[in-house]
Structures are given as structure tokens and as C-alpha cells.
Amino acid sequence: MTEAIYLEVTEKTEAAKKAGRRVSVSGMLKFLGVSRSGYLAWLHHVPSDTEKRREAVKAKIQDIYDDSKQNYGAPKITVELRKTG
């Protein structure tokens, strides 16, 4: 849930900048009850190798599922993943 709040803050600040308005990020975060340090940590986060690997596997699973016209379940998806490595 916190990530959704962070994304919303980022989108709103970018939209305000494009419109030529100034926006207080601190004020927005305070209103939403989120710490500024937490937001900045999220904003500058670099994904670890494990996170990257998990995202790649999720993408492969989604591709297999979509290619099967959403018919394959976990057992068949597992077989397909093992075939591809």
C-alpha cells in the first residue's frame, strides 16, 4: 500500500511540474501520513539482483500463461519454465 502512495505522490508532483505549478512534496507526504525519508528511500531504491531475477521469472510466467490463452495452471507453467531453463 505504501508503494501505491509513493507512486501517487510522484505522479502528482510530475504533473504539477508540467503544469508549471510548485508542489510541496513534504506537505503531500505529511497529509498522507508517510515519512519523507521513506519516500526518498523508495525513490532512490536500486533493485537487487534477487528482485531483478524474480521480476524476470514473473514476466516469463505471465508470457507462458498468455501464450496458452490462459489455460495453463501452475503444473504446466512449471514444466514450461523448466524446459526453457
URVEN-V473428 format. One record per helix or strand. SS is the DSSP state (H for helix, E for strand). FROM is the first residue (numbers start at 0). TO is the last residue. Records with the same first field share a line. If there is no record, write none. Layout:
# URVEN-V473428
SS=FROM-TO, FROM-TO
This chain:
# URVEN-V473428
H=1-17, 24-31, 35-42, 48-66, 73-83
